[in-house]
Amino acid sequence: MVSLGNLNIWIILMIIGQISATTSNASPLSYQCYNYTLINDPTRNVNVTTGNTCDQSLFSSGAMWVLFVGVGGTQIPTSPVGAYRCGTSATGWYSGQMPTGVDTTINGTVCFTFGSSNCTWSNSISVTNCGSYYVYQLGAPPGCSMRYCTDIPDDRITDTTIKPIEGK
């Protein structure tokens, strides 16, 4: 005969076992999704038209995984950015495909726009889709006055315009 107290304990243990079994099946993401350098820099945004900042010193110790955050933008733009934006002269944009699958890494190229050329210089990079964000493995640009730009992806922009109330 099972007592009511033992039944409650058995039910609790079964629930805990189910929760443990459910949560332990989740695959961890790649190393770079947890180990990156955080960059929160509004002057990297594609709409900033002043400055002549260089990324060479930031990446002087070699390539590193980077997560862009903040109002400056969370992603490197995927279309050409005009020169003299992003707080620099030669603007860096990603000319490859973004990884669509979670925990997928794609190798691609960042082009640096200068003058009338959308790809005067270039750099090889890697991009990893970490689910709700992307991380980039970036190295020093080929020269100074070159910088990786950032932008806010279209699917993350929300309309914050206050709309008038009808009939008032």
C-alpha positions in Angstrom: 0.0 0.0 0.0 1.3 3.4 -1.0 0.9 6.2 1.5 -0.3 9.6 0.4 3.1 11.1 1.5 5.1 8.6 -0.5 2.8 9.2 -3.5 3.4 12.9 -3.4 7.2 12.4 -3.2 7.0 9.9 -6.1 5.0 12.5 -8.2 7.5 15.2 -7.4 10.5 13.0 -8.4 8.8 12.1 -11.7 8.2 15.8 -12.5 11.9 16.6 -11.6 13.0 13.7 -13.8 10.9 15.0 -16.7 12.3 18.6 -16.3 15.9 17.3 -16.1 15.4 15.1 -19.2 13.8 17.9 -21.1 16.4 20.6 -20.3 19.5 18.3 -20.7 18.6 17.5 -24.3 19.3 21.1 -25.4 22.5 21.5 -27.4 24.9 24.2 -26.2 25.8 26.8 -28.7 29.3 27.2 -30.1 32.1 28.6 -28.0 32.0 32.0 -29.7 28.3 32.5 -28.7 29.4 32.8 -25.1 33.0 34.1 -25.5 33.2 37.4 -27.3 34.2 41.0 -27.0 31.2 43.3 -26.5 31.2 46.5 -28.6 28.7 49.2 -27.7 29.6 52.1 -29.9 27.0 54.5 -31.4 29.5 56.2 -33.7 29.8 53.0 -35.8 26.2 53.5 -37.0 25.8 54.0 -40.8 24.2 57.3 -40.2 27.1 58.9 -38.4 28.9 61.3 -40.8 31.7 62.7 -38.6 35.0 61.2 -37.4 38.0 59.4 -38.8 38.4 56.5 -36.4 40.5 53.5 -37.2 39.9 49.8 -36.1 43.5 48.7 -36.6 44.4 49.2 -32.9 41.2 47.6 -31.6 42.1 44.4 -33.5 45.9 44.6 -33.3 46.3 41.4 -31.2 44.6 39.3 -33.9 41.1 38.2 -34.9 38.5 38.1 -32.1 34.8 37.3 -31.8 32.7 40.4 -31.4 29.1 41.1 -30.4 27.8 44.5 -31.4 25.1 46.0 -29.1 23.3 49.2 -28.4 21.8 52.1 -30.3 24.6 52.1 -32.9 23.5 48.8 -34.2 23.8 45.1 -33.7 24.8 43.9 -37.1 27.4 44.8 -39.8 25.3 46.1 -42.8 24.9 43.6 -45.7 24.9 46.3 -48.4 27.4 48.9 -49.3 27.7 51.9 -47.0 28.9 55.2 -48.5 32.3 56.5 -47.7 32.8 58.9 -44.8 30.2 57.3 -42.5 30.3 55.2 -39.4 32.8 57.6 -37.9 35.5 56.9 -40.4 36.6 57.4 -44.0 36.5 53.8 -45.4 33.3 52.0 -44.3 33.2 48.3 -43.7 30.1 46.3 -44.8 29.5 42.5 -45.1 29.3 41.3 -48.7 28.4 37.6 -47.8 25.3 35.7 -46.8 24.2 35.7 -43.2 23.9 32.2 -41.5 20.3 31.3 -41.2 20.5 28.2 -39.0 21.1 28.6 -35.3 24.7 27.7 -34.3 25.8 27.9 -38.0 29.0 29.7 -38.9 29.7 31.1 -42.4 32.9 32.6 -43.8 32.6 35.7 -45.8 34.1 39.0 -46.7 33.9 42.6 -45.4 34.4 45.2 -48.1 35.6 48.7 -47.3 34.0 51.4 -49.4 36.2 54.4 -50.3 35.7 56.9 -53.1 33.5 55.4 -55.9 34.4 51.8 -55.2 32.2 49.7 -52.9 35.1 47.3 -52.3 38.4 49.2 -52.4 39.8 46.9 -49.7 38.5 43.7 -48.1 38.9 41.4 -45.1 37.9 37.8 -44.5 35.6 37.2 -41.6 33.3 34.6 -40.0 29.8 35.1 -38.8 27.9 32.8 -36.3 24.1 32.8 -35.8 23.7 32.4 -32.0 19.9 32.3 -32.2 18.8 35.8 -31.2 22.1 37.5 -32.2 25.1 37.2 -34.5 28.8 37.2 -33.5 31.5 38.2 -35.9 35.1 37.0 -36.0 36.9 40.2 -37.1 40.6 41.0 -37.6 42.4 44.3 -38.2 41.3 46.1 -41.4 44.0 46.3 -44.1 44.8 50.0 -43.3 43.8 52.9 -41.0 40.8 55.1 -41.5 38.9 51.8 -42.0 36.2 50.7 -39.6 33.5 48.0 -39.3 30.1 49.7 -39.6 26.9 48.7 -37.7 23.3 49.1 -38.3 20.0 48.0 -36.8 18.5 45.1 -38.8 15.1 45.9 -40.5 13.3 43.2 -38.6 14.3 44.8 -35.3 13.2 48.3 -36.0 9.9 49.1 -34.4 7.7 52.1 -35.1 7.8 54.3 -32.0 5.7 57.1 -33.5 2.9 58.3 -31.1 -0.3 58.1 -33.1 -3.2 60.5 -32.4 -6.3 59.0 -30.9 -9.1 59.0 -33.5 -12.0 61.3 -32.7 -10.2 63.4 -30.1 
